[in-house]
Amino acid sequence: MRAKITYIVTAAVLVFYFALVGSRGVLLIRTGTLITVTFGIAVLILPVIGLWFLWKNTQFVRRANQLAAELEAEGGLPVDELRRLPSGRIDRDSADEVFARRKAETEDAPDDWRTWFRLAVAYHDARDTPRARKAMQRAIALHDGRPVEV
């Protein structure tokens, strides 16, 4: 729940920032000189890119949460079997062991979105966020029946 609140607050701050930047871009365009219009258009591009990125990221998180809920209903969510350090952080060797099992499961059933979901969690636990995201994107695509990029 804490992560959801943090995400919502961050998204709201970003939308406010994009609106503020966008208004400055409009003011620059209204000035009417070649330089200010050019800068105004450039300034307006940044919020558009930011809003697109925020939208895509929100869709990704929403879809990943839907898969998690579906997997939980099936009783297939991965169990937290990781050892933790006294600080509460995940023990790296423990994460590597679980990752090796999840990778083998995925290699045995490469067309099952469930194995890709669990692999994404293992990547995340091993602190490999880019690969975790790619594995989750693959799980989402397989679940939705879309072609999977290799």
Order of alpha helices (4+ residues) and beta strands (2+ residues): alpha-alpha-alpha-alpha-alpha
